[in-house]
């Protein structure tokens, strides 16, 4: 009997997105990109372990990296 296991690694690209997190992430990125207020912004992504937070952040980062006028800073308090 063949066992089929899935990795719990965060996904990096849209082709790996089996749970449709990309569209949600794109909407967040578009909201950031279209902001007219020049003040800083803080966005929190909340969810239990394994719910796709890092995958969402990867997708948002990928979209924001396309913009030359947006600087992102990632903070990992666990390191």
Secondary structure, 3 states (H helix, E strand, C coil): CCCCCCCCCCCCCHHHCCCCHHHHHHHHHHHHHCCCCCCCCCCCCCCCCCCCHHHHHHHHHHHHCCCCCCCCCCCCCCC
